[in-house]
Amino acid sequence: MTEAAFDLDLVAIGEPLVEFAQIRDEPPEFRMGFGGDSSNCAIAAARQGAKVGYFTALGSDRFGDALMHLWQREGIDVSQVLRRSDAPTGIYFVTYDERGHHFTYVRDGSAASRLRPEDLPEAWIARARILHLSGIGQAISSSACDTLFRAVEIAKAAGALVAYDPNYRPRLWPLPRARAIIETTIELCDILLPGLDDARALTGLEDPEQICDRWLERGAKIVALTLGARGCLVATADRRLRIGGYPVTAVDATGAGDTFDGAFLAEYLRTRDVARAATYANAAAALSTTGLGAIAPIPRREQVERFLAGRAA
């Protein structure tokens, strides 16, 4: 497929979730919001100006309606999202204490976890320049894992890039299975977007340079390893860059890695420059920590550019 034939910049596939974040202890009170790593990434990319599509399955319930309205407000193509009457939309709760924030998930048997390869809108996926997926989407069920591998086959056959965030969650699957599936996916991906803690757990390595070496050898073309407040390490076969983070007054880091992913992919598509993409994504991720929740603080392009211009002045 020629570049002109791609009419979507990014298609993300995974499990979205409705979030209930604690805002008061006594009496208990929660505020409804949204999360799910692939959905967060899609929204982050859309807010940077990318043309984004999202594929998943939702329950035929009020939570599914709320997610559809969210994506439509963000200008995301959700024409292919499936609705199921026999399975719910997943939810999670965020509670806070002196040790930080804690997550409680209610997602077993969710509509997204029941995705199967035959559910995929193959021609629609083939229209995207980048397919984005994550380890969480693979971990929620065997059929969802098979679905994501089939999506990768479709994207690669169409000449698209494959971006992947391992996003390892030990509560979802045992480490040996996670390692086997994630390593296999890395062999198929072009842009790898891991976090340092996940990378250390998956590889058994401590040094970021060695982690990048390991995954470049496995087949990734670009590794953008996030280092938290210290920024990121970006590695390709012939280039290696450490790009520092930006100091901000952080309030909540929920979704910062997903914001990095979406901003990196949007800026890489715009410039084809890994250094510029990583610098831009660092700024977007930093800004996303200055508010509460996964979605509301994700910045738009004008905010990121204004922030970077202020740092350069």
C-alpha positions in Angstrom: 0.0 0.0 0.0 1.3 3.5 -0.9 1.6 6.2 1.7 -1.3 8.1 0.0 -3.5 5.1 0.7 -3.2 5.5 4.5 -6.1 7.7 5.6 -5.6 7.1 9.3 -2.4 8.0 11.1 -3.0 5.6 14.0 -5.3 2.8 14.9 -5.2 1.5 18.5 -6.7 -1.7 19.7 -7.3 -2.8 23.3 -9.5 -2.6 26.4 -10.9 0.7 27.5 -12.2 1.1 31.0 -14.4 3.5 33.0 -12.7 4.9 36.0 -14.0 5.8 39.4 -11.5 7.9 41.3 -11.8 8.5 45.0 -12.3 12.2 45.8 -13.4 11.9 49.5 -12.9 9.4 52.3 -15.8 10.0 54.6 -18.4 9.5 53.3 -16.8 7.7 50.4 -17.2 9.6 47.1 -15.9 8.7 43.6 -15.7 10.7 40.4 -16.3 9.0 37.1 -13.7 9.2 34.4 -12.0 7.0 31.8 -8.9 4.9 31.4 -7.4 2.0 29.7 -3.9 2.3 28.2 -4.8 1.9 24.5 -7.7 4.4 24.8 -5.4 6.9 26.7 -2.8 6.6 23.9 -5.4 7.1 21.2 -6.7 10.2 22.9 -3.2 11.6 23.5 -2.4 11.1 19.8 -5.6 12.7 18.7 -4.9 15.8 20.9 -1.6 16.2 19.1 -3.4 16.4 15.8 -3.1 12.8 14.5 -6.0 11.2 12.7 -6.9 8.3 15.0 -9.1 5.3 15.0 -9.9 3.0 17.9 -11.1 -0.6 17.9 -12.5 -2.6 20.8 -15.7 -4.1 22.1 -18.0 -2.5 24.7 -21.0 -3.6 26.6 -24.4 -2.4 25.6 -24.5 -0.4 28.8 -24.3 3.2 30.0 -20.5 2.9 30.5 -20.1 1.8 26.9 -22.2 4.8 25.8 -20.0 7.1 27.9 -16.8 5.8 26.3 -18.3 6.2 22.8 -19.2 9.8 23.6 -15.7 10.5 24.9 -14.0 9.2 21.7 -16.4 11.1 19.5 -15.7 14.3 21.3 -12.0 13.7 20.8 -12.5 13.3 17.0 -11.6 9.6 17.0 -13.0 7.2 14.4 -15.0 4.6 16.4 -17.1 3.4 13.4 -15.8 -0.2 13.9 -16.3 -0.5 17.7 -18.4 -3.5 18.6 -21.2 -3.4 21.2 -22.2 -6.6 23.1 -25.4 -7.3 25.0 -23.9 -10.4 26.7 -20.8 -8.8 28.3 -20.1 -5.6 30.2 -17.8 -2.7 29.8 -14.8 -3.0 32.2 -14.4 -0.6 35.1 -11.8 0.2 37.7 -11.5 2.1 41.0 -8.7 4.4 42.1 -8.2 4.9 45.8 -5.5 7.0 47.6 -3.6 6.8 50.8 -0.2 7.8 52.2 1.5 5.3 50.0 0.0 6.7 46.8 -2.8 5.5 44.5 -4.2 2.0 44.3 -6.2 0.3 41.5 -9.1 -2.2 41.9 -10.3 -3.7 38.6 -13.7 -5.2 37.7 -13.0 -6.4 34.2 -13.3 -10.3 34.2 -15.4 -11.3 31.2 -15.5 -7.8 29.8 -16.7 -7.2 26.2 -13.1 -6.4 25.1 -11.8 -9.6 26.7 -14.1 -11.6 24.4 -12.7 -10.2 21.2 -11.8 -12.8 18.6 -9.7 -12.5 15.4 -12.8 -12.8 13.2 -14.1 -9.6 14.8 -11.4 -7.5 13.3 -12.3 -4.9 10.7 -9.4 -5.9 8.4 -9.8 -3.4 5.7 -10.2 -0.5 8.2 -7.0 -1.6 10.1 -5.1 -1.7 6.8 -5.8 2.0 6.3 -3.6 3.1 9.2 0.0 4.2 9.1 0.6 2.8 12.6 -1.1 0.1 14.5 -0.7 0.4 18.3 -1.3 -2.3 20.8 -0.1 -3.2 24.4 0.6 -6.2 26.6 -2.5 -5.4 28.6 -4.6 -6.1 25.6 -2.9 -9.4 25.2 -3.1 -10.4 28.8 -6.9 -10.0 29.4 -7.7 -13.3 27.6 -6.3 -15.8 25.1 -8.8 -14.8 22.4 -7.9 -11.1 22.8 -4.2 -12.1 22.5 -4.9 -14.0 19.3 -6.9 -11.0 18.0 -4.0 -8.6 18.5 -1.6 -11.0 16.8 -3.9 -11.1 13.8 -4.1 -7.3 13.8 -0.3 -7.2 13.6 -0.4 -9.5 10.6 -3.0 -7.3 8.9 -1.0 -4.1 9.5 2.3 -5.6 8.4 0.8 -6.9 5.2 -0.5 -3.4 4.4 2.9 -1.9 4.9 2.0 -0.1 8.2 4.3 0.3 11.2 3.5 -1.6 14.4 4.0 0.2 17.8 3.9 -1.8 21.0 3.9 -0.9 24.7 4.6 -4.1 26.8 2.8 -2.6 29.8 3.4 -5.7 31.9 0.8 -6.2 34.7 1.7 -9.2 36.9 -1.9 -9.4 38.2 -3.1 -10.2 34.7 -0.7 -13.0 33.8 2.3 -15.0 35.1 5.7 -13.7 34.2 6.8 -16.7 32.1 3.7 -16.4 29.8 4.1 -12.6 29.7 7.7 -12.9 28.7 7.0 -15.4 25.9 4.2 -13.4 24.4 5.8 -10.0 24.8 9.2 -11.2 23.3 7.3 -12.7 20.3 5.5 -9.4 19.8 8.7 -7.4 20.0 10.1 -9.5 17.1 7.1 -8.1 15.0 7.1 -4.5 16.1 8.8 -1.4 14.6 8.4 1.0 17.5 8.7 -0.3 21.1 7.6 1.9 23.9 8.4 0.2 27.3 8.6 1.7 30.8 11.8 0.9 32.8 10.1 -1.0 35.6 8.3 -3.3 33.2 11.5 -3.7 31.1 13.5 -4.8 34.1 10.9 -7.3 35.2 10.6 -8.8 31.7 14.3 -8.9 30.8 16.0 -9.4 34.2 18.3 -6.6 33.2 18.9 -3.4 35.3 20.8 -1.2 32.9 18.7 0.8 30.4 21.4 0.5 27.7 21.4 -3.3 28.0 17.7 -3.4 27.9 17.7 -1.4 24.6 20.4 -3.7 23.2 18.3 -6.7 24.1 15.2 -5.5 22.4 16.9 -4.1 19.3 18.5 -7.5 18.8 15.0 -9.1 19.2 13.8 -7.1 16.2 12.5 -3.7 17.3 13.6 -0.9 15.0 13.1 1.9 17.5 13.1 1.5 21.3 11.9 4.5 23.3 12.4 3.4 27.0 10.7 5.8 29.4 12.7 6.5 32.6 10.0 8.4 34.6 11.0 11.8 35.7 14.4 11.3 34.2 13.0 11.3 30.7 13.7 8.6 28.2 16.4 6.6 26.3 15.8 6.3 22.6 17.8 3.7 20.7 17.9 2.6 17.0 20.5 0.5 15.2 22.7 3.5 14.6 21.6 6.1 17.1 21.2 6.4 20.9 19.9 9.4 22.8 19.2 10.2 26.4 16.6 12.9 26.6 16.0 14.4 30.0 12.6 14.9 31.6 10.9 18.2 32.4 10.4 19.2 36.0 6.8 20.0 36.9 4.6 19.9 40.0 3.3 16.4 39.6 -0.1 15.6 41.1 -1.0 12.2 39.5 1.1 10.1 37.2 -1.9 8.0 36.0 -1.7 7.7 32.2 1.6 9.5 31.8 3.2 6.5 30.0 0.2 6.3 27.7 0.4 10.0 27.0 4.1 9.5 26.1 3.1 6.8 23.7 0.5 8.7 21.9 2.5 11.9 21.7 5.6 10.1 20.5 3.8 8.3 17.7 1.9 11.5 16.6 5.2 13.5 16.5 7.2 10.7 14.9 4.6 10.5 12.1 4.8 14.3 11.6 8.6 14.6 11.6 10.1 11.1 11.2 12.7 12.2 13.8 13.1 10.1 16.9 14.8 12.8 18.9 12.1 15.3 18.2 9.4 12.8 18.9 11.0 11.8 22.2 11.5 15.4 23.3 7.9 16.3 22.5 6.6 13.1 24.2 8.6 13.9 27.4 7.0 17.3 27.5 3.5 15.9 26.9 3.9 13.2 29.6 5.2 15.7 32.1 2.2 18.0 31.6 -0.2 15.0 31.9 1.0 14.5 35.6 -0.1 18.0 36.6 -3.8 17.1 37.0 -5.9 14.3 38.3 -7.1 11.3 36.3 -5.9 9.6 33.1 -7.7 11.7 30.5 -8.4 15.2 31.6 -4.7 16.3 32.0 -3.6 15.0 28.7 -2.4 18.1 26.9 -3.2 19.3 23.4 -0.5 20.2 20.8 -0.7 24.0 21.5 -0.1 23.4 25.2 2.9 21.2 24.5 4.4 23.6 22.0 3.9 26.5 24.4 5.6 24.6 27.2 8.5 23.6 25.0 8.9 27.2 23.7 8.9 28.5 27.3 11.7 26.0 28.3 13.8 27.1 25.3 13.4 30.8 26.0 
